[in-house]
Amino acid sequence: MEFRELRAFVAIADEGSVSAAARRLHVSQSALSQTIRSLERQLGLQLLRRSNTGARTTDAGAILLREARSLIEHHDRVLASVTGTTATNARSLRLGVPLEFPPDLLPGVLAHLATTHPETRIQVQHAASAAQLVMLKAADLDVALVRERPADPHFDAVLAVKEAMGVILARNQAEPVAGPEGVHLHDLAGLDWIGFSRSDTPAWYDQVSATLRSHGISVNDRSDSDQRPVTAEVKLAAVGTGQAFALASPDWPQPLPDGMSWFPLIGDPIVRRTWAVWPATSRRRDVAALVAALEIANT
């Protein structure tokens, strides 16, 4: 058993329903239900009786509830003695997230953090990688999710996500080049790449543009003065002209309009990596838990 599972169980028992406990812990009902089912499987016992009116502990659940309260109280008392903090001291964890981050990853990671560190309040800010690193240096972020691993020794970093990129094409452009396994990158020569500004994330931009050029694809660098983000709508509008392609991960979150399709790139020539970066001097346990959850999600 893990303390996050015990805290989840106690929250449901206290609130009398999964929905109320989910609101208290700032997690989804499905994630909380999955945590309790996992706990019941580990023990081989039914801990809660669920009904339309809520959830109540079984006899076994009542015993666990008493012991869980004692364990959690002891855990929090030890933690307060060692660190000088208490579980009731609410604090914020400011997390930077880039555009086009995998939509299914972050909710699970944040749900895990909510059960292990219910006192932490997550503040998510969407920003380009370069902007996030500036904010991290200025102590305006606690963790940044960025497209390049900084060489700065003042930061620690772990790989959070690795995505083999594919392409979005108009179907009339795809018909001559797409096969059962996908599209060869060199077959896109002659089409424009709808990319992003180099100032957003210089190292990732240079990697992508070098790979495209090595496959015979011209790259028109965007002016550094053009700081507007390339949104999904902009990409799809350009692809819809039949004269351009857009790189996209398999988890592209937007529905594609009629006449467009996503295709894998044969051989995975372009792989996008997202790194979790935080100050090397950080000793925050909630930051460590967030980073560990991201590492687990990446395995």
C-alpha positions in Angstrom: 0.0 0.0 0.0 1.1 3.6 -0.7 0.2 6.7 1.3 -1.5 8.2 -1.8 -3.9 5.2 -1.8 -4.6 5.5 1.9 -5.2 9.2 1.6 -7.6 8.5 -1.3 -9.5 5.9 0.7 -9.8 8.2 3.8 -11.0 11.1 1.6 -13.8 8.9 0.2 -14.8 7.7 3.7 -14.8 11.2 5.0 -16.8 12.7 2.1 -19.2 9.8 1.7 -18.8 9.7 -2.1 -16.2 9.4 -4.8 -17.3 12.5 -6.5 -17.0 14.7 -3.4 -13.6 13.1 -2.6 -12.4 13.7 -6.2 -13.3 17.4 -5.8 -11.4 17.6 -2.5 -8.3 16.0 -4.0 -8.5 17.8 -7.3 -8.5 14.6 -9.3 -10.9 12.9 -11.7 -13.5 10.5 -10.4 -12.2 7.8 -12.7 -8.7 8.2 -11.4 -9.8 8.0 -7.8 -12.0 5.0 -8.5 -9.0 3.2 -10.1 -6.9 4.0 -7.1 -9.4 2.4 -4.7 -9.9 -0.6 -7.0 -6.1 -1.1 -7.0 -6.1 -0.9 -3.2 -8.9 -3.5 -2.9 -7.1 -5.9 -5.3 -3.9 -5.6 -3.2 -5.8 -6.5 0.0 -8.2 -9.0 -1.6 -11.0 -7.2 0.3 -14.0 -5.0 -0.5 -13.4 -1.7 1.4 -16.3 0.4 0.2 -20.0 -0.3 -0.6 -21.0 2.0 -3.5 -24.5 3.0 -4.2 -26.5 5.8 -5.8 -26.4 7.7 -2.5 -22.6 7.5 -2.0 -20.0 5.2 -0.6 -19.7 3.6 2.9 -17.0 1.5 4.4 -17.4 -2.3 4.8 -16.4 -3.9 8.1 -12.9 -4.4 6.7 -12.9 -0.9 5.4 -13.8 0.5 8.8 -10.8 -1.3 10.3 -8.5 0.0 7.6 -9.9 3.5 8.0 -9.0 3.6 11.7 -5.4 2.3 11.0 -5.0 4.5 7.9 -5.8 7.7 9.9 -3.2 6.7 12.4 -0.6 6.0 9.8 -1.2 9.2 7.9 -1.1 11.2 11.1 2.2 9.6 12.1 3.6 10.1 8.6 2.7 13.8 8.6 4.1 14.3 12.1 7.4 12.8 11.2 7.5 14.9 8.0 6.8 18.1 10.0 9.6 17.2 12.5 12.1 16.6 9.7 11.3 19.4 7.3 9.6 22.0 9.4 6.5 21.9 7.2 3.1 20.5 7.7 0.7 18.7 5.3 -1.9 21.5 5.9 0.5 24.3 4.6 -0.9 24.8 1.1 1.7 25.7 -1.4 1.7 26.2 -5.2 3.7 24.3 -7.8 4.1 26.4 -10.9 4.4 24.1 -14.0 5.2 25.3 -17.5 3.7 23.3 -20.4 4.5 23.7 -24.1 1.9 23.7 -26.9 1.0 20.3 -28.3 1.8 18.4 -25.1 0.3 14.9 -25.1 -3.3 15.4 -23.8 -3.5 12.1 -21.8 -0.3 12.4 -19.9 -0.6 15.4 -17.7 -4.0 14.6 -16.0 -2.7 11.2 -14.8 0.5 12.8 -13.5 -1.3 15.6 -11.7 -3.8 13.1 -10.3 -0.9 11.1 -8.8 0.5 14.3 -7.3 -2.8 15.3 -5.8 -3.0 12.0 -3.9 0.6 12.0 -2.7 0.7 15.8 -1.9 -2.8 17.0 -1.4 -1.5 20.2 0.1 0.1 21.2 -3.2 -1.9 23.4 -5.7 -0.8 23.1 -9.3 -0.7 26.2 -11.4 -0.2 25.3 -15.1 1.2 28.0 -17.5 1.4 27.4 -21.3 4.6 28.9 -22.8 7.3 28.3 -25.4 10.4 26.4 -24.2 12.7 29.5 -24.3 10.2 31.5 -22.3 9.8 28.8 -19.7 13.6 28.6 -19.2 13.7 32.4 -18.6 10.9 32.0 -16.1 12.7 29.1 -14.4 15.8 31.2 -14.0 13.8 34.0 -12.6 12.1 31.6 -10.1 8.7 32.3 -11.7 8.3 28.5 -12.4 9.1 25.5 -10.3 9.2 22.9 -13.1 9.4 23.5 -16.9 8.4 21.1 -19.6 10.6 22.0 -22.6 11.7 20.7 -26.0 15.5 20.8 -25.3 17.6 19.7 -22.4 19.5 22.8 -21.0 23.3 22.5 -20.5 23.1 24.9 -17.5 24.5 23.1 -14.4 22.0 25.0 -12.3 19.2 22.8 -13.6 18.4 19.1 -13.3 16.4 17.4 -16.1 14.8 14.1 -17.0 13.2 12.9 -20.2 9.4 13.2 -19.8 8.1 12.4 -23.3 9.5 11.0 -26.5 7.3 11.2 -29.6 8.0 9.9 -33.1 6.6 12.6 -35.3 4.3 12.0 -38.2 2.8 14.4 -40.8 -0.6 15.9 -41.5 -1.3 16.1 -45.3 -4.1 16.9 -47.6 -5.3 13.6 -49.0 -4.7 14.7 -52.6 -1.1 15.4 -51.7 -0.8 12.1 -49.8 -2.1 9.8 -52.5 1.1 9.7 -54.6 3.5 9.3 -51.6 1.7 7.5 -48.8 2.0 3.7 -48.5 0.8 1.2 -45.9 3.7 2.0 -43.6 3.4 5.8 -44.0 5.3 8.5 -45.8 9.0 8.9 -46.6 10.2 12.3 -45.5 12.0 12.9 -48.7 8.8 12.5 -50.7 7.6 15.8 -49.1 10.1 17.8 -51.0 8.3 20.6 -52.8 5.8 21.2 -49.9 6.2 23.9 -47.3 6.8 23.0 -43.7 4.5 24.8 -41.3 6.8 25.1 -38.4 7.4 27.4 -35.5 9.6 30.3 -34.7 13.2 29.5 -33.9 13.0 31.8 -30.8 10.5 29.4 -29.3 13.0 26.6 -28.8 16.3 27.1 -30.8 17.9 23.6 -30.4 14.7 21.7 -31.4 14.1 24.1 -34.3 17.7 23.6 -35.5 17.3 19.8 -35.2 14.1 19.7 -37.2 15.2 22.1 -39.9 18.5 20.3 -40.4 16.7 17.0 -40.8 14.2 18.4 -43.3 17.0 20.0 -45.3 19.0 16.8 -45.3 15.9 15.2 -46.9 15.6 17.9 -49.7 13.0 20.0 -48.0 13.4 23.8 -48.1 12.9 25.6 -44.8 11.8 29.2 -44.7 12.9 30.5 -41.4 10.3 32.6 -39.6 11.4 36.1 -38.5 12.4 36.3 -34.9 10.2 39.3 -34.7 7.2 37.1 -35.4 6.4 35.8 -32.0 2.9 34.6 -32.7 2.4 30.9 -31.8 1.6 28.5 -34.7 -1.7 27.2 -33.5 -3.4 24.1 -34.6 -5.9 26.2 -36.7 -3.0 27.9 -38.5 -1.4 24.6 -39.3 -4.6 23.0 -40.6 -5.4 26.0 -42.7 -2.0 25.9 -44.4 -2.2 22.1 -44.9 -5.7 22.6 -46.4 -4.2 24.6 -49.3 -2.5 21.4 -50.5 0.9 23.1 -50.6 2.2 22.4 -47.1 2.6 19.8 -44.4 2.7 19.9 -40.6 4.6 17.8 -38.2 2.4 16.2 -35.6 2.6 13.5 -33.0 0.3 10.4 -33.0 -1.5 12.0 -30.1 -2.4 15.1 -32.1 -5.4 16.4 -30.0 -7.4 18.2 -32.7 -9.9 16.5 -34.9 -8.7 16.6 -38.5 -11.0 18.2 -41.1 -12.3 16.2 -44.0 -9.7 15.9 -46.7 -6.8 15.6 -44.3 -5.0 12.7 -42.7 -2.2 11.9 -40.3 0.6 9.6 -41.5 3.6 8.2 -39.7 7.1 9.0 -41.1 8.8 5.9 -42.2 12.0 5.3 -40.1 11.1 7.9 -37.5 13.5 10.5 -38.8 12.1 13.2 -36.4 11.6 12.4 -32.7 10.4 15.1 -30.4 11.6 15.0 -26.8 10.1 16.9 -23.9 12.3 17.4 -20.8 11.2 18.1 -17.3 13.6 20.7 -15.9 13.8 22.1 -12.4 16.4 24.0 -10.2 19.2 21.7 -9.1 19.0 23.2 -5.6 15.3 22.3 -5.2 14.5 20.1 -2.2 10.8 20.1 -2.6 9.2 16.7 -2.1 6.2 17.6 -4.4 8.6 18.6 -7.2 10.4 15.2 -6.8 7.0 13.4 -6.8 6.0 15.2 -10.0 9.3 14.4 -11.7 9.1 10.7 -10.6 5.5 10.5 -12.0 6.7 11.9 -15.3 9.6 9.4 -15.5 7.2 6.5 -14.8 4.8 7.7 -17.5 7.7 7.8 -20.0 8.7 4.1 -19.4 
